[in-house]
Amino acid sequence: MVSFTIFVGTGPYTTERPYTALRFAYTALLDENTVKMFFFEDGIFALKKNQNPSDIYNLQEWVQNCFEEKGFEIAACGVCMKARGVDQTELIDGIQTGTMEMAVEWTKQSDKQLFF
């Protein structure tokens, strides 16, 4: 078993990075690894609930798929949320507000770190 910390700093639907990160996380979880994801900068917009993209993947569904597996945690940077006017209530249920201290701890505790 391997532990991953995945950082996502790119917003949704302009590139496929948040989608690819979530696909990676879900695949790792299915293989019984642990995954922690930390979204920051414009990446936090990937975690807004009730997005309704037409004809492409739905990030909320991918987050919910990850929550169904054991060993998954996810956070959105609180400073980034505040700077962009995003409130915790706007995020997908189960996502915690993160801090840089949390990001550092998660990084120290994980075997592998990835950046999308």
N, CA, C and O of each residue as an XYZ file, in Angstrom:
464
protein
N       0.847     -1.181      0.000
C       0.000      0.000      0.000
C       0.889      1.239      0.000
O       1.892      1.298      0.711
N       0.512      2.214     -0.795
C       1.246      3.467     -0.926
C       0.310      4.604     -0.546
O      -0.894      4.536     -0.795
N       0.863      5.641      0.052
C       0.056      6.828      0.354
C       0.462      7.953     -0.594
O       1.646      8.208     -0.816
N      -0.548      8.612     -1.142
C      -0.341      9.703     -2.092
C      -0.920     10.996     -1.533
O      -1.980     10.990     -0.906
N      -0.227     12.094     -1.762
C      -0.809     13.419     -1.599
C      -0.804     14.052     -2.979
O       0.235     14.155     -3.630
N      -1.977     14.471     -3.408
C      -2.142     15.043     -4.742
C      -2.552     16.500     -4.593
O      -3.527     16.816     -3.911
N      -1.801     17.381     -5.235
C      -2.097     18.813     -5.221
C      -2.675     19.215     -6.569
O      -2.147     18.849     -7.619
N      -3.769     19.975     -6.528
C      -4.424     20.428     -7.757
C      -4.568     21.941     -7.687
O      -5.254     22.466     -6.810
N      -3.919     22.642     -8.614
C      -3.962     24.099     -8.620
C      -4.594     24.687     -9.864
O      -4.623     25.906    -10.031
N      -5.100     23.835    -10.736
C      -5.690     24.288    -11.989
C      -7.206     24.207    -11.905
O      -7.756     23.246    -11.366
N      -7.872     25.212    -12.437
C      -9.327     25.247    -12.414
C      -9.951     24.201    -13.326
O      -9.279     23.626    -14.183
N     -11.247     23.961    -13.132
C     -11.939     22.938    -13.912
C     -12.271     23.395    -15.323
O     -12.469     24.580    -15.592
N     -12.322     22.424    -16.202
C     -12.873     22.567    -17.544
C     -12.046     23.434    -18.483
O     -12.375     23.510    -19.667
N     -10.983     24.094    -18.011
C     -10.082     24.791    -18.932
C      -8.984     23.840    -19.384
O      -8.499     23.928    -20.511
N      -8.603     22.942    -18.505
C      -7.708     21.829    -18.833
C      -8.331     20.587    -18.206
O      -9.354     20.677    -17.527
N      -7.733     19.463    -18.426
C      -8.253     18.230    -17.833
C      -7.496     17.840    -16.575
O      -7.654     16.718    -16.094
N      -6.682     18.726    -16.030
C      -5.871     18.371    -14.869
C      -6.688     17.952    -13.648
O      -6.383     16.915    -13.060
N      -7.720     18.710    -13.234
C      -8.496     18.241    -12.079
C      -9.147     16.873    -12.337
O      -9.182     16.019    -11.451
N      -9.652     16.682    -13.534
C     -10.265     15.407    -13.907
C      -9.238     14.275    -13.869
O      -9.505     13.203    -13.325
N      -8.069     14.519    -14.447
C      -7.014     13.513    -14.445
C      -6.565     13.195    -13.022
O      -6.325     12.033    -12.693
N      -6.450     14.214    -12.182
C      -6.061     14.009    -10.781
C      -7.085     13.140    -10.057
O      -6.714     12.242     -9.302
N      -8.364     13.401    -10.283
C      -9.412     12.606     -9.639
C      -9.450     11.182    -10.180
O      -9.697     10.241     -9.425
N      -9.211     11.013    -11.463
C      -9.142      9.661    -12.030
C      -7.974      8.891    -11.428
O      -8.100      7.713    -11.093
N      -6.829      9.572    -11.292
C      -5.665      8.939    -10.665
C      -5.998      8.547     -9.230
O      -5.715      7.426     -8.807
N      -6.597      9.469     -8.485
C      -6.942      9.207     -7.080
C      -7.876      8.008     -6.969
O      -7.655      7.121     -6.145
N      -8.905      7.979     -7.782
C      -9.878      6.888     -7.726
C      -9.222      5.548     -8.061
O      -9.488      4.541     -7.405
N      -8.374      5.539     -9.073
C      -7.675      4.313     -9.453
C      -6.759      3.842     -8.325
O      -6.689      2.647     -8.037
N      -6.061      4.776     -7.691
C      -5.187      4.430     -6.560
C      -5.999      3.877     -5.394
O      -5.577      2.925     -4.736
N      -7.155      4.468     -5.139
C      -8.013      3.986     -4.052
C      -8.534      2.579     -4.330
O      -8.608      1.753     -3.420
N      -8.890      2.308     -5.565
C      -9.367      0.969     -5.923
C      -8.284     -0.083     -5.698
O      -8.581     -1.257     -5.476
N      -7.032      0.350     -5.759
C      -5.893     -0.539     -5.525
C      -5.497     -0.551     -4.045
O      -4.412     -1.007     -3.686
N      -6.394     -0.042     -3.194
C      -6.252     -0.033     -1.734
C      -5.108      0.835     -1.217
O      -4.523      0.538     -0.175
N      -4.790      1.894     -1.935
C      -3.842      2.894     -1.464
C      -4.605      3.985     -0.733
O      -5.832      4.042     -0.812
N      -3.900      4.846     -0.027
C      -4.546      5.999      0.597
C      -4.220      7.242     -0.228
O      -3.128      7.380     -0.778
N      -5.195      8.134     -0.293
C      -5.051      9.337     -1.108
C      -5.579     10.532     -0.343
O      -6.677     10.501      0.212
N      -4.776     11.587     -0.324
C      -5.207     12.880      0.195
C      -5.033     13.885     -0.932
O      -3.986     13.941     -1.577
N      -6.076     14.679     -1.160
C      -6.027     15.678     -2.227
C      -6.173     17.064     -1.627
O      -7.039     17.307     -0.787
N      -5.312     17.971     -2.072
C      -5.334     19.352     -1.597
C      -5.486     20.253     -2.813
O      -4.594     20.331     -3.658
N      -6.630     20.932     -2.894
C      -6.915     21.838     -4.005
C      -6.603     23.263     -3.566
O      -6.984     23.678     -2.471
N      -5.915     24.007     -4.414
C      -5.543     25.377     -4.082
C      -5.617     26.230     -5.340
O      -5.905     25.729     -6.427
N      -5.353     27.538     -5.179
C      -5.473     28.503     -6.274
C      -6.810     28.270     -6.987
O      -7.819     28.026     -6.325
N      -6.835     28.342     -8.313
C      -8.100     28.168     -9.036
C      -8.608     26.730     -9.019
O      -9.728     26.463     -9.454
N      -7.801     25.812     -8.525
C      -8.244     24.426     -8.397
C      -9.458     24.270     -7.498
O     -10.223     23.315     -7.637
N      -9.637     25.218     -6.566
C     -10.785     25.113     -5.656
C     -12.117     25.150     -6.399
O     -13.111     24.601     -5.923
N     -12.141     25.798     -7.566
C     -13.390     25.868     -8.329
C     -13.829     24.492     -8.836
O     -15.001     24.296     -9.155
N     -12.909     23.553     -8.911
C     -13.265     22.188     -9.307
C     -14.123     21.505     -8.251
O     -14.770     20.497     -8.532
N     -14.130     22.049     -7.036
C     -14.839     21.424     -5.916
C     -16.196     22.054     -5.625
O     -16.864     21.669     -4.665
N     -16.609     23.020     -6.446
C     -17.926     23.623     -6.228
C     -19.015     22.617     -6.583
O     -18.948     21.943     -7.612
N     -20.021     22.528     -5.711
C     -21.107     21.580     -5.968
C     -22.094     22.155     -6.974
O     -22.114     23.353     -7.257
N     -22.903     21.256     -7.496
C     -23.987     21.582     -8.426
C     -23.515     22.152     -9.755
O     -24.270     22.855    -10.427
N     -22.278     21.861    -10.144
C     -21.850     22.243    -11.484
C     -22.559     21.322    -12.461
O     -22.801     20.154    -12.155
N     -22.887     21.836    -13.618
C     -23.642     21.056    -14.583
C     -22.984     21.139    -15.956
O     -23.527     21.752    -16.874
N     -21.815     20.521    -16.092
C     -21.158     20.572    -17.394
C     -21.915     19.705    -18.395
O     -22.346     18.598    -18.069
N     -22.069     20.205    -19.588
C     -22.759     19.404    -20.600
C     -21.724     18.714    -21.480
O     -20.714     19.306    -21.861
N     -21.989     17.496    -21.781
C     -21.188     16.717    -22.727
C     -19.774     16.385    -22.261
O     -18.980     15.873    -23.051
N     -19.436     16.663    -20.996
C     -18.121     16.269    -20.485
C     -18.277     15.729    -19.072
O     -19.367     15.753    -18.501
N     -17.189     15.248    -18.526
C     -17.153     14.654    -17.196
C     -17.677     15.617    -16.132
O     -17.566     16.835    -16.271
N     -18.243     15.059    -15.082
C     -18.741     15.842    -13.959
C     -17.811     15.603    -12.767
O     -17.756     14.496    -12.232
N     -17.088     16.633    -12.358
C     -16.099     16.487    -11.291
C     -16.731     16.112     -9.957
O     -16.124     15.386     -9.169
N     -17.940     16.595     -9.693
C     -18.607     16.255     -8.437
C     -18.820     14.744     -8.345
O     -18.650     14.162     -7.273
N     -19.183     14.117     -9.432
C     -19.371     12.665     -9.433
C     -18.060     11.945     -9.138
O     -18.055     10.939     -8.429
N     -16.952     12.446     -9.669
C     -15.654     11.822     -9.413
C     -15.246     11.985     -7.956
O     -14.694     11.056     -7.366
N     -15.506     13.146     -7.366
C     -15.205     13.341     -5.942
C     -16.039     12.370     -5.118
O     -15.527     11.737     -4.195
N     -17.318     12.251     -5.447
C     -18.195     11.347     -4.704
C     -17.756      9.893     -4.856
O     -17.848      9.121     -3.901
N     -17.283      9.509     -6.038
C     -16.752      8.154     -6.230
C     -15.573      7.903     -5.297
O     -15.462      6.829     -4.707
N     -14.697      8.891     -5.165
C     -13.531      8.749     -4.282
C     -13.966      8.615     -2.828
O     -13.390      7.826     -2.079
N     -14.981      9.384     -2.421
C     -15.465      9.310     -1.040
C     -16.016      7.923     -0.702
O     -16.024      7.530      0.465
N     -16.471      7.186     -1.702
C     -17.024      5.858     -1.460
C     -15.941      4.832     -1.126
O     -16.250      3.744     -0.639
N     -14.692      5.164     -1.380
C     -13.583      4.251     -1.099
C     -12.933      4.615      0.232
O     -12.985      5.769      0.658
N     -12.321      3.629      0.887
C     -11.617      3.875      2.145
C     -10.300      4.595      1.869
O      -9.693      4.415      0.813
N      -9.863      5.417      2.836
C      -8.547      6.033      2.751
C      -8.479      7.309      1.947
O      -7.420      7.646      1.417
N      -9.597      8.037      1.842
C      -9.633      9.257      1.031
C      -9.941     10.467      1.891
O     -10.873     10.454      2.694
N      -9.143     11.521      1.713
C      -9.405     12.821      2.330
C      -9.189     13.890      1.277
O      -8.367     13.736      0.374
N      -9.940     14.983      1.407
C      -9.831     16.062      0.433
C     -10.046     17.395      1.131
O     -10.885     17.524      2.023
N      -9.264     18.391      0.702
C      -9.363     19.719      1.299
C      -9.197     20.786      0.225
O      -8.539     20.579     -0.794
N      -9.811     21.925      0.487
C      -9.647     23.117     -0.346
C      -8.964     24.181      0.498
O      -9.345     24.402      1.647
N      -7.976     24.829     -0.054
C      -7.216     25.856      0.657
C      -8.138     26.991      1.106
O      -8.792     27.633      0.284
N      -8.182     27.227      2.407
C      -9.050     28.264      2.957
C      -8.671     29.662      2.513
O      -9.550     30.479      2.240
N      -7.382     29.956      2.435
C      -6.929     31.278      1.978
C      -7.333     31.490      0.525
O      -7.775     32.577      0.153
N      -7.183     30.464     -0.289
C      -7.569     30.550     -1.703
C      -9.073     30.738     -1.852
O      -9.531     31.481     -2.720
N      -9.837     30.061     -1.000
C     -11.292     30.214     -1.030
C     -11.678     31.648     -0.697
O     -12.495     32.256     -1.388
N     -11.089     32.182      0.359
C     -11.414     33.540      0.783
C     -11.054     34.548     -0.300
O     -11.832     35.460     -0.581
N      -9.886     34.395     -0.908
C      -9.440     35.324     -1.948
C     -10.367     35.316     -3.159
O     -10.492     36.319     -3.861
N     -11.016     34.174     -3.397
C     -11.882     34.039     -4.569
C     -13.362     34.145     -4.228
O     -14.215     33.931     -5.089
N     -13.669     34.473     -2.988
C     -15.059     34.659     -2.583
C     -15.866     33.381     -2.551
O     -17.075     33.403     -2.781
N     -15.212     32.265     -2.268
C     -15.893     30.968     -2.217
C     -16.091     30.579     -0.762
O     -15.145     30.582      0.025
N     -17.313     30.247     -0.413
C     -17.673     29.848      0.948
C     -17.703     28.320      1.043
O     -17.970     27.633      0.057
N     -17.429     27.803      2.229
C     -17.438     26.355      2.465
C     -18.753     25.714      2.027
O     -18.753     24.587      1.532
N     -19.867     26.413      2.204
C     -21.175     25.855      1.850
C     -21.334     25.652      0.345
O     -22.233     24.931     -0.088
N     -20.476     26.278     -0.454
C     -20.541     26.133     -1.908
C     -19.807     24.892     -2.402
O     -19.924     24.524     -3.571
N     -19.049     24.245     -1.513
C     -18.247     23.098     -1.918
C     -19.024     21.794     -1.779
O     -20.000     21.710     -1.034
N     -18.578     20.797     -2.501
C     -19.150     19.461     -2.420
C     -19.087     18.992     -0.973
O     -18.081     19.198     -0.294
N     -20.149     18.367     -0.503
C     -20.206     17.889      0.880
C     -19.032     16.969      1.191
O     -18.659     16.122      0.379
N     -18.457     17.145      2.369
C     -17.361     16.308      2.825
C     -15.983     16.904      2.624
O     -14.996     16.381      3.143
N     -15.906     17.994      1.874
C     -14.611     18.637      1.639
C     -14.303     19.557      2.804
O     -15.130     20.379      3.199
N     -13.119     19.413      3.342
C     -12.723     20.248      4.471
C     -11.946     21.471      4.007
O     -11.351     21.473      2.929
N     -11.959     22.503      4.829
C     -11.156     23.689      4.559
C      -9.736     23.405      5.016
O      -9.509     23.015      6.161
N      -8.784     23.604      4.117
C      -7.398     23.272      4.401
C      -6.536     24.484      4.696
O      -6.910     25.625      4.423
N      -5.377     24.204      5.259
C      -4.372     25.221      5.571
C      -3.033     24.761      5.003
O      -2.873     23.599      4.630
N      -2.081     25.678      4.942
C      -0.743     25.294      4.508
C      -0.121     24.300      5.478
O       0.625     23.410      5.069
N      -0.425     24.451      6.761
C       0.083     23.493      7.742
C      -0.424     22.083      7.426
O       0.322     21.110      7.531
N      -1.683     21.984      7.043
C      -2.254     20.696      6.656
C      -1.530     20.149      5.430
O      -1.179     18.970      5.386
N      -1.309     21.005      4.438
C      -0.628     20.574      3.215
C       0.772     20.050      3.523
O       1.201     19.043      2.960
N       1.477     20.731      4.413
C       2.822     20.289      4.800
C       2.752     18.945      5.520
O       3.537     18.044      5.224
N       1.823     18.804      6.458
C       1.688     17.541      7.199
C       1.343     16.391      6.267
O       1.938     15.316      6.352
N       0.388     16.614      5.380
C       0.008     15.568      4.439
C       1.203     15.164      3.576
O       1.408     13.980      3.307
N       1.987     16.149      3.145
C       3.158     15.867      2.321
C       4.177     15.038      3.092
O       4.722     14.068      2.565
N       4.428     15.417      4.326
C       5.398     14.690      5.150
C       4.955     13.252      5.410
O       5.789     12.351      5.500
N       3.660     13.041      5.529
C       3.132     11.718      5.865
C       2.994     10.787      4.655
O       2.845      9.577      4.826
N       3.040     11.326      3.457
C       2.782     10.498      2.277
C       4.072      9.959      1.668
O       5.149     10.539      1.808
N       3.919      8.832      0.990
C       5.053      8.230      0.289
C       5.355      8.955     -1.018
O       6.515      9.108     -1.401
N       4.311      9.393     -1.689
C       4.449     10.030     -3.006
C       3.606     11.293     -3.049
O       2.533     11.364     -2.450
N       4.113     12.292     -3.773
C       3.379     13.533     -3.964
C       3.293     13.812     -5.466
O       4.256     13.630     -6.211
N       2.120     14.254     -5.877
C       1.906     14.592     -7.278
C       1.293     15.977     -7.363
O       0.585     16.408     -6.452
N       1.566     16.671     -8.453
C       1.021     18.003     -8.675
C       0.342     18.026    -10.032
O       0.942     17.684    -11.050
N      -0.925     18.437    -10.031
C      -1.678     18.568    -11.281
C      -2.077     20.009    -11.468
O      -2.722     20.346    -12.461
